[in-house]
Amino acid sequence: MTIQALPYILLLGFLFGSTLIASRFGVGQFHPIIYLGLRSVLASLSYGAVYVLSHRRRAWPTNPRLWPHAILLGILGTAVPMVCIVTS
């Protein structure tokens, strides 16, 4: 790890910790699946806005073998842990 990575690690830790605290309050107001759906929609819209407003746009991946792997990684690497953490 370099010293240049330290601010990014601290920012990531802050964001991860704050989402866990927000999840505790959000689950009290919504069913966990509805809460996760709203959270995922907001995150998708935010990432889409960053992509559209970015000055260095990258080409959209067109490799058909990439998409099944990306979908599997999204489900097993993001959706399942998020559901487990919030419902616990």
PDB file with one MODEL, atoms N, CA, C and O in Angstrom:
MODEL        1
ATOM      1  N   MET A   1       0.845  -1.175   0.000  1.00  0.00           N
ATOM      2  CA  MET A   1       0.000   0.000   0.000  1.00  0.00           C
ATOM      3  C   MET A   1       0.891   1.239   0.000  1.00  0.00           C
ATOM      4  O   MET A   1       1.880   1.309   0.729  1.00  0.00           O
ATOM      5  N   THR A   2       0.534   2.184  -0.806  1.00  0.00           N
ATOM      6  CA  THR A   2       1.263   3.441  -0.848  1.00  0.00           C
ATOM      7  C   THR A   2       0.503   4.501  -0.064  1.00  0.00           C
ATOM      8  O   THR A   2      -0.679   4.345   0.243  1.00  0.00           O
ATOM      9  N   ILE A   3       1.195   5.559   0.245  1.00  0.00           N
ATOM     10  CA  ILE A   3       0.574   6.643   1.010  1.00  0.00           C
ATOM     11  C   ILE A   3      -0.513   7.340   0.184  1.00  0.00           C
ATOM     12  O   ILE A   3      -1.433   7.929   0.752  1.00  0.00           O
ATOM     13  N   GLN A   4      -0.417   7.280  -1.147  1.00  0.00           N
ATOM     14  CA  GLN A   4      -1.429   7.903  -1.990  1.00  0.00           C
ATOM     15  C   GLN A   4      -2.763   7.165  -1.905  1.00  0.00           C
ATOM     16  O   GLN A   4      -3.810   7.752  -2.177  1.00  0.00           O
ATOM     17  N   ALA A   5      -2.737   5.897  -1.534  1.00  0.00           N
ATOM     18  CA  ALA A   5      -3.972   5.108  -1.443  1.00  0.00           C
ATOM     19  C   ALA A   5      -4.715   5.348  -0.135  1.00  0.00           C
ATOM     20  O   ALA A   5      -5.896   5.012  -0.038  1.00  0.00           O
ATOM     21  N   LEU A   6      -4.067   5.911   0.862  1.00  0.00           N
ATOM     22  CA  LEU A   6      -4.675   6.079   2.175  1.00  0.00           C
ATOM     23  C   LEU A   6      -5.968   6.893   2.157  1.00  0.00           C
ATOM     24  O   LEU A   6      -6.934   6.467   2.790  1.00  0.00           O
ATOM     25  N   PRO A   7      -6.049   8.040   1.470  1.00  0.00           N
ATOM     26  CA  PRO A   7      -7.336   8.758   1.455  1.00  0.00           C
ATOM     27  C   PRO A   7      -8.470   7.946   0.836  1.00  0.00           C
ATOM     28  O   PRO A   7      -9.614   8.038   1.281  1.00  0.00           O
ATOM     29  N   TYR A   8      -8.161   7.160  -0.178  1.00  0.00           N
ATOM     30  CA  TYR A   8      -9.198   6.350  -0.810  1.00  0.00           C
ATOM     31  C   TYR A   8      -9.667   5.231   0.120  1.00  0.00           C
ATOM     32  O   TYR A   8     -10.854   4.907   0.152  1.00  0.00           O
ATOM     33  N   ILE A   9      -8.752   4.650   0.868  1.00  0.00           N
ATOM     34  CA  ILE A   9      -9.116   3.600   1.812  1.00  0.00           C
ATOM     35  C   ILE A   9      -9.975   4.181   2.936  1.00  0.00           C
ATOM     36  O   ILE A   9     -10.963   3.570   3.342  1.00  0.00           O
ATOM     37  N   LEU A  10      -9.605   5.344   3.431  1.00  0.00           N
ATOM     38  CA  LEU A  10     -10.404   5.985   4.472  1.00  0.00           C
ATOM     39  C   LEU A  10     -11.788   6.371   3.964  1.00  0.00           C
ATOM     40  O   LEU A  10     -12.779   6.202   4.675  1.00  0.00           O
ATOM     41  N   LEU A  11     -11.864   6.889   2.738  1.00  0.00           N
ATOM     42  CA  LEU A  11     -13.160   7.239   2.154  1.00  0.00           C
ATOM     43  C   LEU A  11     -14.029   5.998   1.985  1.00  0.00           C
ATOM     44  O   LEU A  11     -15.223   6.034   2.284  1.00  0.00           O
ATOM     45  N   LEU A  12     -13.445   4.907   1.512  1.00  0.00           N
ATOM     46  CA  LEU A  12     -14.196   3.672   1.340  1.00  0.00           C
ATOM     47  C   LEU A  12     -14.702   3.148   2.679  1.00  0.00           C
ATOM     48  O   LEU A  12     -15.847   2.707   2.778  1.00  0.00           O
ATOM     49  N   GLY A  13     -13.861   3.193   3.708  1.00  0.00           N
ATOM     50  CA  GLY A  13     -14.287   2.757   5.033  1.00  0.00           C
ATOM     51  C   GLY A  13     -15.408   3.615   5.581  1.00  0.00           C
ATOM     52  O   GLY A  13     -16.349   3.100   6.184  1.00  0.00           O
ATOM     53  N   PHE A  14     -15.314   4.925   5.376  1.00  0.00           N
ATOM     54  CA  PHE A  14     -16.375   5.828   5.827  1.00  0.00           C
ATOM     55  C   PHE A  14     -17.689   5.533   5.108  1.00  0.00           C
ATOM     56  O   PHE A  14     -18.742   5.464   5.741  1.00  0.00           O
ATOM     57  N   LEU A  15     -17.630   5.361   3.792  1.00  0.00           N
ATOM     58  CA  LEU A  15     -18.853   5.106   3.030  1.00  0.00           C
ATOM     59  C   LEU A  15     -19.462   3.761   3.402  1.00  0.00           C
ATOM     60  O   LEU A  15     -20.680   3.649   3.537  1.00  0.00           O
ATOM     61  N   PHE A  16     -18.628   2.739   3.569  1.00  0.00           N
ATOM     62  CA  PHE A  16     -19.152   1.426   3.931  1.00  0.00           C
ATOM     63  C   PHE A  16     -19.789   1.467   5.318  1.00  0.00           C
ATOM     64  O   PHE A  16     -20.878   0.929   5.514  1.00  0.00           O
ATOM     65  N   GLY A  17     -19.128   2.092   6.268  1.00  0.00           N
ATOM     66  CA  GLY A  17     -19.678   2.180   7.616  1.00  0.00           C
ATOM     67  C   GLY A  17     -20.960   2.988   7.671  1.00  0.00           C
ATOM     68  O   GLY A  17     -21.893   2.633   8.391  1.00  0.00           O
ATOM     69  N   SER A  18     -21.009   4.081   6.907  1.00  0.00           N
ATOM     70  CA  SER A  18     -22.220   4.901   6.925  1.00  0.00           C
ATOM     71  C   SER A  18     -23.395   4.193   6.261  1.00  0.00           C
ATOM     72  O   SER A  18     -24.538   4.403   6.665  1.00  0.00           O
ATOM     73  N   THR A  19     -23.144   3.360   5.255  1.00  0.00           N
ATOM     74  CA  THR A  19     -24.252   2.626   4.658  1.00  0.00           C
ATOM     75  C   THR A  19     -24.782   1.559   5.601  1.00  0.00           C
ATOM     76  O   THR A  19     -25.975   1.256   5.585  1.00  0.00           O
ATOM     77  N   LEU A  20     -23.906   0.984   6.426  1.00  0.00           N
ATOM     78  CA  LEU A  20     -24.404   0.012   7.407  1.00  0.00           C
ATOM     79  C   LEU A  20     -25.285   0.689   8.454  1.00  0.00           C
ATOM     80  O   LEU A  20     -26.299   0.132   8.875  1.00  0.00           O
ATOM     81  N   ILE A  21     -24.898   1.877   8.868  1.00  0.00           N
ATOM     82  CA  ILE A  21     -25.723   2.609   9.834  1.00  0.00           C
ATOM     83  C   ILE A  21     -27.042   3.024   9.194  1.00  0.00           C
ATOM     84  O   ILE A  21     -28.097   2.915   9.819  1.00  0.00           O
ATOM     85  N   ALA A  22     -26.990   3.497   7.954  1.00  0.00           N
ATOM     86  CA  ALA A  22     -28.225   3.866   7.255  1.00  0.00           C
ATOM     87  C   ALA A  22     -29.118   2.649   7.044  1.00  0.00           C
ATOM     88  O   ALA A  22     -30.343   2.768   7.081  1.00  0.00           O
ATOM     89  N   SER A  23     -28.526   1.491   6.824  1.00  0.00           N
ATOM     90  CA  SER A  23     -29.313   0.268   6.646  1.00  0.00           C
ATOM     91  C   SER A  23     -30.074  -0.075   7.916  1.00  0.00           C
ATOM     92  O   SER A  23     -31.216  -0.529   7.846  1.00  0.00           O
ATOM     93  N   ARG A  24     -29.467   0.132   9.064  1.00  0.00           N
ATOM     94  CA  ARG A  24     -30.156  -0.168  10.328  1.00  0.00           C
ATOM     95  C   ARG A  24     -31.403   0.689  10.494  1.00  0.00           C
ATOM     96  O   ARG A  24     -32.439   0.204  10.949  1.00  0.00           O
ATOM     97  N   PHE A  25     -31.305   1.955  10.129  1.00  0.00           N
ATOM     98  CA  PHE A  25     -32.465   2.829  10.234  1.00  0.00           C
ATOM     99  C   PHE A  25     -33.471   2.575   9.112  1.00  0.00           C
ATOM    100  O   PHE A  25     -34.680   2.648   9.332  1.00  0.00           O
ATOM    101  N   GLY A  26     -32.974   2.278   7.911  1.00  0.00           N
ATOM    102  CA  GLY A  26     -33.858   2.054   6.770  1.00  0.00           C
ATOM    103  C   GLY A  26     -34.695   0.808   6.890  1.00  0.00           C
ATOM    104  O   GLY A  26     -35.850   0.792   6.464  1.00  0.00           O
ATOM    105  N   VAL A  27     -34.130  -0.244   7.467  1.00  0.00           N
ATOM    106  CA  VAL A  27     -34.866  -1.497   7.612  1.00  0.00           C
ATOM    107  C   VAL A  27     -36.010  -1.327   8.606  1.00  0.00           C
ATOM    108  O   VAL A  27     -37.000  -2.056   8.540  1.00  0.00           O
ATOM    109  N   GLY A  28     -35.885  -0.382   9.516  1.00  0.00           N
ATOM    110  CA  GLY A  28     -36.984  -0.116  10.435  1.00  0.00           C
ATOM    111  C   GLY A  28     -38.173   0.526   9.745  1.00  0.00           C
ATOM    112  O   GLY A  28     -39.293   0.454  10.249  1.00  0.00           O
ATOM    113  N   GLN A  29     -37.947   1.150   8.608  1.00  0.00           N
ATOM    114  CA  GLN A  29     -39.010   1.837   7.880  1.00  0.00           C
ATOM    115  C   GLN A  29     -39.565   1.018   6.714  1.00  0.00           C
ATOM    116  O   GLN A  29     -40.741   1.145   6.375  1.00  0.00           O
ATOM    117  N   PHE A  30     -38.731   0.181   6.098  1.00  0.00           N
ATOM    118  CA  PHE A  30     -39.117  -0.585   4.911  1.00  0.00           C
ATOM    119  C   PHE A  30     -38.796  -2.059   5.127  1.00  0.00           C
ATOM    120  O   PHE A  30     -37.998  -2.422   5.991  1.00  0.00           O
ATOM    121  N   HIS A  31     -39.432  -2.887   4.325  1.00  0.00           N
ATOM    122  CA  HIS A  31     -39.056  -4.298   4.269  1.00  0.00           C
ATOM    123  C   HIS A  31     -37.651  -4.376   3.670  1.00  0.00           C
ATOM    124  O   HIS A  31     -37.322  -3.578   2.792  1.00  0.00           O
ATOM    125  N   PRO A  32     -36.808  -5.319   4.122  1.00  0.00           N
ATOM    126  CA  PRO A  32     -35.423  -5.355   3.635  1.00  0.00           C
ATOM    127  C   PRO A  32     -35.281  -5.437   2.114  1.00  0.00           C
ATOM    128  O   PRO A  32     -34.392  -4.800   1.549  1.00  0.00           O
ATOM    129  N   ILE A  33     -36.127  -6.198   1.450  1.00  0.00           N
ATOM    130  CA  ILE A  33     -36.009  -6.328  -0.011  1.00  0.00           C
ATOM    131  C   ILE A  33     -36.381  -5.010  -0.701  1.00  0.00           C
ATOM    132  O   ILE A  33     -35.736  -4.620  -1.674  1.00  0.00           O
ATOM    133  N   ILE A  34     -37.400  -4.333  -0.210  1.00  0.00           N
ATOM    134  CA  ILE A  34     -37.774  -3.032  -0.780  1.00  0.00           C
ATOM    135  C   ILE A  34     -36.663  -2.020  -0.532  1.00  0.00           C
ATOM    136  O   ILE A  34     -36.325  -1.230  -1.413  1.00  0.00           O
ATOM    137  N   TYR A  35     -36.101  -2.047   0.664  1.00  0.00           N
ATOM    138  CA  TYR A  35     -34.989  -1.142   0.981  1.00  0.00           C
ATOM    139  C   TYR A  35     -33.808  -1.385   0.044  1.00  0.00           C
ATOM    140  O   TYR A  35     -33.214  -0.435  -0.467  1.00  0.00           O
ATOM    141  N   LEU A  36     -33.469  -2.648  -0.181  1.00  0.00           N
ATOM    142  CA  LEU A  36     -32.338  -2.961  -1.063  1.00  0.00           C
ATOM    143  C   LEU A  36     -32.636  -2.587  -2.508  1.00  0.00           C
ATOM    144  O   LEU A  36     -31.740  -2.158  -3.235  1.00  0.00           O
ATOM    145  N   GLY A  37     -33.878  -2.744  -2.926  1.00  0.00           N
ATOM    146  CA  GLY A  37     -34.245  -2.325  -4.277  1.00  0.00           C
ATOM    147  C   GLY A  37     -34.102  -0.824  -4.461  1.00  0.00           C
ATOM    148  O   GLY A  37     -33.559  -0.367  -5.467  1.00  0.00           O
ATOM    149  N   LEU A  38     -34.588  -0.055  -3.490  1.00  0.00           N
ATOM    150  CA  LEU A  38     -34.446   1.403  -3.555  1.00  0.00           C
ATOM    151  C   LEU A  38     -32.977   1.813  -3.538  1.00  0.00           C
ATOM    152  O   LEU A  38     -32.562   2.702  -4.282  1.00  0.00           O
ATOM    153  N   ARG A  39     -32.205   1.165  -2.691  1.00  0.00           N
ATOM    154  CA  ARG A  39     -30.777   1.467  -2.607  1.00  0.00           C
ATOM    155  C   ARG A  39     -30.058   1.145  -3.914  1.00  0.00           C
ATOM    156  O   ARG A  39     -29.189   1.901  -4.349  1.00  0.00           O
ATOM    157  N   SER A  40     -30.416   0.034  -4.534  1.00  0.00           N
ATOM    158  CA  SER A  40     -29.790  -0.354  -5.799  1.00  0.00           C
ATOM    159  C   SER A  40     -30.179   0.592  -6.932  1.00  0.00           C
ATOM    160  O   SER A  40     -29.344   0.927  -7.772  1.00  0.00           O
ATOM    161  N   VAL A  41     -31.431   1.024  -6.962  1.00  0.00           N
ATOM    162  CA  VAL A  41     -31.869   1.971  -7.992  1.00  0.00           C
ATOM    163  C   VAL A  41     -31.141   3.303  -7.838  1.00  0.00           C
ATOM    164  O   VAL A  41     -30.683   3.877  -8.826  1.00  0.00           O
ATOM    165  N   LEU A  42     -31.034   3.793  -6.611  1.00  0.00           N
ATOM    166  CA  LEU A  42     -30.312   5.055  -6.380  1.00  0.00           C
ATOM    167  C   LEU A  42     -28.842   4.938  -6.767  1.00  0.00           C
ATOM    168  O   LEU A  42     -28.280   5.865  -7.350  1.00  0.00           O
ATOM    169  N   ALA A  43     -28.217   3.811  -6.448  1.00  0.00           N
ATOM    170  CA  ALA A  43     -26.818   3.606  -6.815  1.00  0.00           C
ATOM    171  C   ALA A  43     -26.656   3.531  -8.332  1.00  0.00           C
ATOM    172  O   ALA A  43     -25.706   4.087  -8.882  1.00  0.00           O
ATOM    173  N   SER A  44     -27.569   2.854  -9.004  1.00  0.00           N
ATOM    174  CA  SER A  44     -27.496   2.752 -10.466  1.00  0.00           C
ATOM    175  C   SER A  44     -27.656   4.109 -11.121  1.00  0.00           C
ATOM    176  O   SER A  44     -26.934   4.438 -12.062  1.00  0.00           O
ATOM    177  N   LEU A  45     -28.595   4.893 -10.629  1.00  0.00           N
ATOM    178  CA  LEU A  45     -28.774   6.237 -11.183  1.00  0.00           C
ATOM    179  C   LEU A  45     -27.543   7.111 -10.933  1.00  0.00           C
ATOM    180  O   LEU A  45     -27.158   7.906 -11.791  1.00  0.00           O
ATOM    181  N   SER A  46     -26.935   6.965  -9.770  1.00  0.00           N
ATOM    182  CA  SER A  46     -25.733   7.745  -9.462  1.00  0.00           C
ATOM    183  C   SER A  46     -24.574   7.345 -10.362  1.00  0.00           C
ATOM    184  O   SER A  46     -23.886   8.208 -10.907  1.00  0.00           O
ATOM    185  N   TYR A  47     -24.352   6.043 -10.524  1.00  0.00           N
ATOM    186  CA  TYR A  47     -23.282   5.589 -11.401  1.00  0.00           C
ATOM    187  C   TYR A  47     -23.546   6.008 -12.840  1.00  0.00           C
ATOM    188  O   TYR A  47     -22.617   6.383 -13.555  1.00  0.00           O
ATOM    189  N   GLY A  48     -24.793   5.949 -13.269  1.00  0.00           N
ATOM    190  CA  GLY A  48     -25.129   6.391 -14.624  1.00  0.00           C
ATOM    191  C   GLY A  48     -24.857   7.870 -14.820  1.00  0.00           C
ATOM    192  O   GLY A  48     -24.357   8.275 -15.870  1.00  0.00           O
ATOM    193  N   ALA A  49     -25.180   8.680 -13.824  1.00  0.00           N
ATOM    194  CA  ALA A  49     -24.911  10.118 -13.921  1.00  0.00           C
ATOM    195  C   ALA A  49     -23.418  10.401 -13.972  1.00  0.00           C
ATOM    196  O   ALA A  49     -22.973  11.262 -14.732  1.00  0.00           O
ATOM    197  N   VAL A  50     -22.647   9.686 -13.171  1.00  0.00           N
ATOM    198  CA  VAL A  50     -21.190   9.869 -13.206  1.00  0.00           C
ATOM    199  C   VAL A  50     -20.648   9.469 -14.572  1.00  0.00           C
ATOM    200  O   VAL A  50     -19.763  10.139 -15.104  1.00  0.00           O
ATOM    201  N   TYR A  51     -21.158   8.397 -15.143  1.00  0.00           N
ATOM    202  CA  TYR A  51     -20.700   7.952 -16.459  1.00  0.00           C
ATOM    203  C   TYR A  51     -21.048   8.983 -17.532  1.00  0.00           C
ATOM    204  O   TYR A  51     -20.211   9.302 -18.377  1.00  0.00           O
ATOM    205  N   VAL A  52     -22.263   9.500 -17.505  1.00  0.00           N
ATOM    206  CA  VAL A  52     -22.691  10.467 -18.517  1.00  0.00           C
ATOM    207  C   VAL A  52     -21.912  11.774 -18.389  1.00  0.00           C
ATOM    208  O   VAL A  52     -21.553  12.384 -19.396  1.00  0.00           O
ATOM    209  N   LEU A  53     -21.650  12.204 -17.165  1.00  0.00           N
ATOM    210  CA  LEU A  53     -20.959  13.469 -16.946  1.00  0.00           C
ATOM    211  C   LEU A  53     -19.439  13.348 -17.005  1.00  0.00           C
ATOM    212  O   LEU A  53     -18.738  14.359 -16.951  1.00  0.00           O
ATOM    213  N   SER A  54     -18.926  12.138 -17.113  1.00  0.00           N
ATOM    214  CA  SER A  54     -17.484  11.924 -17.148  1.00  0.00           C
ATOM    215  C   SER A  54     -16.898  12.422 -18.467  1.00  0.00           C
ATOM    216  O   SER A  54     -17.495  12.268 -19.533  1.00  0.00           O
ATOM    217  N   HIS A  55     -15.735  13.011 -18.367  1.00  0.00           N
ATOM    218  CA  HIS A  55     -15.061  13.504 -19.569  1.00  0.00           C
ATOM    219  C   HIS A  55     -14.313  12.386 -20.286  1.00  0.00           C
ATOM    220  O   HIS A  55     -14.089  12.467 -21.494  1.00  0.00           O
ATOM    221  N   ARG A  56     -13.929  11.353 -19.561  1.00  0.00           N
ATOM    222  CA  ARG A  56     -13.205  10.235 -20.168  1.00  0.00           C
ATOM    223  C   ARG A  56     -14.135   9.028 -20.274  1.00  0.00           C
ATOM    224  O   ARG A  56     -14.013   8.084 -19.493  1.00  0.00           O
ATOM    225  N   ARG A  57     -15.032   9.049 -21.199  1.00  0.00           N
ATOM    226  CA  ARG A  57     -15.946   7.924 -21.378  1.00  0.00           C
ATOM    227  C   ARG A  57     -15.220   6.757 -22.011  1.00  0.00           C
ATOM    228  O   ARG A  57     -14.444   6.916 -22.954  1.00  0.00           O
ATOM    229  N   ARG A  58     -15.480   5.620 -21.490  1.00  0.00           N
ATOM    230  CA  ARG A  58     -14.916   4.398 -22.048  1.00  0.00           C
ATOM    231  C   ARG A  58     -15.971   3.745 -22.937  1.00  0.00           C
ATOM    232  O   ARG A  58     -17.172   3.959 -22.767  1.00  0.00           O
ATOM    233  N   ALA A  59     -15.499   2.954 -23.877  1.00  0.00           N
ATOM    234  CA  ALA A  59     -16.427   2.256 -24.764  1.00  0.00           C
ATOM    235  C   ALA A  59     -17.190   1.194 -23.979  1.00  0.00           C
ATOM    236  O   ALA A  59     -16.630   0.530 -23.107  1.00  0.00           O
ATOM    237  N   TRP A  60     -18.465   1.042 -24.296  1.00  0.00           N
ATOM    238  CA  TRP A  60     -19.298   0.041 -23.646  1.00  0.00           C
ATOM    239  C   TRP A  60     -18.819  -1.345 -24.067  1.00  0.00           C
ATOM    240  O   TRP A  60     -18.605  -1.565 -25.259  1.00  0.00           O
ATOM    241  N   PRO A  61     -18.639  -2.296 -23.137  1.00  0.00           N
ATOM    242  CA  PRO A  61     -18.144  -3.628 -23.509  1.00  0.00           C
ATOM    243  C   PRO A  61     -19.117  -4.349 -24.438  1.00  0.00           C
ATOM    244  O   PRO A  61     -20.318  -4.394 -24.174  1.00  0.00           O
ATOM    245  N   THR A  62     -18.606  -4.898 -25.498  1.00  0.00           N
ATOM    246  CA  THR A  62     -19.447  -5.608 -26.464  1.00  0.00           C
ATOM    247  C   THR A  62     -19.145  -7.092 -26.525  1.00  0.00           C
ATOM    248  O   THR A  62     -19.766  -7.810 -27.308  1.00  0.00           O
ATOM    249  N   ASN A  63     -18.221  -7.565 -25.731  1.00  0.00           N
ATOM    250  CA  ASN A  63     -17.880  -8.978 -25.733  1.00  0.00           C
ATOM    251  C   ASN A  63     -19.023  -9.773 -25.104  1.00  0.00           C
ATOM    252  O   ASN A  63     -19.327  -9.584 -23.926  1.00  0.00           O
ATOM    253  N   PRO A  64     -19.668 -10.668 -25.879  1.00  0.00           N
ATOM    254  CA  PRO A  64     -20.822 -11.394 -25.342  1.00  0.00           C
ATOM    255  C   PRO A  64     -20.449 -12.373 -24.224  1.00  0.00           C
ATOM    256  O   PRO A  64     -21.323 -12.756 -23.446  1.00  0.00           O
ATOM    257  N   ARG A  65     -19.197 -12.785 -24.119  1.00  0.00           N
ATOM    258  CA  ARG A  65     -18.790 -13.693 -23.045  1.00  0.00           C
ATOM    259  C   ARG A  65     -18.620 -12.959 -21.717  1.00  0.00           C
ATOM    260  O   ARG A  65     -18.618 -13.583 -20.656  1.00  0.00           O
ATOM    261  N   LEU A  66     -18.480 -11.642 -21.774  1.00  0.00           N
ATOM    262  CA  LEU A  66     -18.285 -10.863 -20.560  1.00  0.00           C
ATOM    263  C   LEU A  66     -19.563 -10.744 -19.741  1.00  0.00           C
ATOM    264  O   LEU A  66     -19.509 -10.778 -18.511  1.00  0.00           O
ATOM    265  N   TRP A  67     -20.700 -10.607 -20.392  1.00  0.00           N
ATOM    266  CA  TRP A  67     -21.952 -10.313 -19.692  1.00  0.00           C
ATOM    267  C   TRP A  67     -22.419 -11.414 -18.751  1.00  0.00           C
ATOM    268  O   TRP A  67     -22.854 -11.092 -17.646  1.00  0.00           O
ATOM    269  N   PRO A  68     -22.357 -12.699 -19.117  1.00  0.00           N
ATOM    270  CA  PRO A  68     -22.753 -13.725 -18.125  1.00  0.00           C
ATOM    271  C   PRO A  68     -21.857 -13.711 -16.880  1.00  0.00           C
ATOM    272  O   PRO A  68     -22.335 -13.912 -15.763  1.00  0.00           O
ATOM    273  N   HIS A  69     -20.566 -13.474 -17.078  1.00  0.00           N
ATOM    274  CA  HIS A  69     -19.653 -13.401 -15.941  1.00  0.00           C
ATOM    275  C   HIS A  69     -19.974 -12.180 -15.071  1.00  0.00           C
ATOM    276  O   HIS A  69     -19.940 -12.264 -13.844  1.00  0.00           O
ATOM    277  N   ALA A  70     -20.280 -11.064 -15.701  1.00  0.00           N
ATOM    278  CA  ALA A  70     -20.609  -9.847 -14.956  1.00  0.00           C
ATOM    279  C   ALA A  70     -21.907 -10.025 -14.174  1.00  0.00           C
ATOM    280  O   ALA A  70     -22.008  -9.574 -13.033  1.00  0.00           O
ATOM    281  N   ILE A  71     -22.888 -10.670 -14.772  1.00  0.00           N
ATOM    282  CA  ILE A  71     -24.164 -10.910 -14.087  1.00  0.00           C
ATOM    283  C   ILE A  71     -23.962 -11.846 -12.895  1.00  0.00           C
ATOM    284  O   ILE A  71     -24.502 -11.603 -11.815  1.00  0.00           O
ATOM    285  N   LEU A  72     -23.192 -12.905 -13.089  1.00  0.00           N
ATOM    286  CA  LEU A  72     -22.914 -13.838 -11.993  1.00  0.00           C
ATOM    287  C   LEU A  72     -22.159 -13.150 -10.862  1.00  0.00           C
ATOM    288  O   LEU A  72     -22.469 -13.353  -9.688  1.00  0.00           O
ATOM    289  N   LEU A  73     -21.175 -12.343 -11.215  1.00  0.00           N
ATOM    290  CA  LEU A  73     -20.424 -11.611 -10.200  1.00  0.00           C
ATOM    291  C   LEU A  73     -21.314 -10.599  -9.482  1.00  0.00           C
ATOM    292  O   LEU A  73     -21.189 -10.417  -8.271  1.00  0.00           O
ATOM    293  N   GLY A  74     -22.200  -9.948 -10.208  1.00  0.00           N
ATOM    294  CA  GLY A  74     -23.112  -8.994  -9.580  1.00  0.00           C
ATOM    295  C   GLY A  74     -24.054  -9.659  -8.601  1.00  0.00           C
ATOM    296  O   GLY A  74     -24.349  -9.101  -7.544  1.00  0.00           O
ATOM    297  N   ILE A  75     -24.534 -10.855  -8.944  1.00  0.00           N
ATOM    298  CA  ILE A  75     -25.456 -11.562  -8.057  1.00  0.00           C
ATOM    299  C   ILE A  75     -24.728 -12.140  -6.855  1.00  0.00           C
ATOM    300  O   ILE A  75     -25.141 -11.923  -5.716  1.00  0.00           O
ATOM    301  N   LEU A  76     -23.648 -12.872  -7.099  1.00  0.00           N
ATOM    302  CA  LEU A  76     -22.951 -13.540  -5.997  1.00  0.00           C
ATOM    303  C   LEU A  76     -22.048 -12.602  -5.204  1.00  0.00           C
ATOM    304  O   LEU A  76     -21.846 -12.803  -4.006  1.00  0.00           O
ATOM    305  N   GLY A  77     -21.509 -11.590  -5.854  1.00  0.00           N
ATOM    306  CA  GLY A  77     -20.571 -10.715  -5.176  1.00  0.00           C
ATOM    307  C   GLY A  77     -21.194  -9.487  -4.558  1.00  0.00           C
ATOM    308  O   GLY A  77     -20.601  -8.872  -3.672  1.00  0.00           O
ATOM    309  N   THR A  78     -22.381  -9.117  -5.008  1.00  0.00           N
ATOM    310  CA  THR A  78     -23.004  -7.899  -4.497  1.00  0.00           C
ATOM    311  C   THR A  78     -24.386  -8.160  -3.910  1.00  0.00           C
ATOM    312  O   THR A  78     -24.638  -7.829  -2.752  1.00  0.00           O
ATOM    313  N   ALA A  79     -25.269  -8.742  -4.685  1.00  0.00           N
ATOM    314  CA  ALA A  79     -26.663  -8.876  -4.257  1.00  0.00           C
ATOM    315  C   ALA A  79     -26.820  -9.825  -3.057  1.00  0.00           C
ATOM    316  O   ALA A  79     -27.491  -9.475  -2.086  1.00  0.00           O
ATOM    317  N   VAL A  80     -26.221 -11.000  -3.111  1.00  0.00           N
ATOM    318  CA  VAL A  80     -26.377 -11.954  -2.016  1.00  0.00           C
ATOM    319  C   VAL A  80     -25.775 -11.425  -0.714  1.00  0.00           C
ATOM    320  O   VAL A  80     -26.446 -11.481   0.317  1.00  0.00           O
ATOM    321  N   PRO A  81     -24.527 -10.909  -0.715  1.00  0.00           N
ATOM    322  CA  PRO A  81     -24.023 -10.354   0.548  1.00  0.00           C
ATOM    323  C   PRO A  81     -24.836  -9.177   1.064  1.00  0.00           C
ATOM    324  O   PRO A  81     -25.023  -9.037   2.272  1.00  0.00           O
ATOM    325  N   MET A  82     -25.328  -8.318   0.153  1.00  0.00           N
ATOM    326  CA  MET A  82     -26.121  -7.171   0.582  1.00  0.00           C
ATOM    327  C   MET A  82     -27.420  -7.637   1.238  1.00  0.00           C
ATOM    328  O   MET A  82     -27.816  -7.098   2.272  1.00  0.00           O
ATOM    329  N   VAL A  83     -28.073  -8.614   0.661  1.00  0.00           N
ATOM    330  CA  VAL A  83     -29.311  -9.144   1.248  1.00  0.00           C
ATOM    331  C   VAL A  83     -29.012  -9.787   2.609  1.00  0.00           C
ATOM    332  O   VAL A  83     -29.766  -9.603   3.565  1.00  0.00           O
ATOM    333  N   CYS A  84     -27.931 -10.527   2.690  1.00  0.00           N
ATOM    334  CA  CYS A  84     -27.589 -11.187   3.968  1.00  0.00           C
ATOM    335  C   CYS A  84     -27.275 -10.176   5.060  1.00  0.00           C
ATOM    336  O   CYS A  84     -27.717 -10.336   6.197  1.00  0.00           O
ATOM    337  N   ILE A  85     -26.519  -9.138   4.727  1.00  0.00           N
ATOM    338  CA  ILE A  85     -26.149  -8.137   5.729  1.00  0.00           C
ATOM    339  C   ILE A  85     -27.369  -7.375   6.211  1.00  0.00           C
ATOM    340  O   ILE A  85     -27.551  -7.178   7.413  1.00  0.00           O
ATOM    341  N   VAL A  86     -28.203  -6.946   5.277  1.00  0.00           N
ATOM    342  CA  VAL A  86     -29.355  -6.114   5.667  1.00  0.00           C
ATOM    343  C   VAL A  86     -30.416  -6.926   6.399  1.00  0.00           C
ATOM    344  O   VAL A  86     -31.008  -6.429   7.357  1.00  0.00           O
ATOM    345  N   THR A  87     -30.671  -8.143   5.981  1.00  0.00           N
ATOM    346  CA  THR A  87     -31.702  -8.934   6.657  1.00  0.00           C
ATOM    347  C   THR A  87     -31.242  -9.453   8.011  1.00  0.00           C
ATOM    348  O   THR A  87     -32.065  -9.805   8.856  1.00  0.00           O
ATOM    349  N   SER A  88     -29.929  -9.503   8.221  1.00  0.00           N
ATOM    350  CA  SER A  88     -29.459  -9.972   9.532  1.00  0.00           C
ATOM    351  C   SER A  88     -29.673  -8.868  10.552  1.00  0.00           C
ATOM    352  O   SER A  88     -29.349  -9.041  11.726  1.00  0.00           O
TER     353      SER A  88
ENDMDL
END
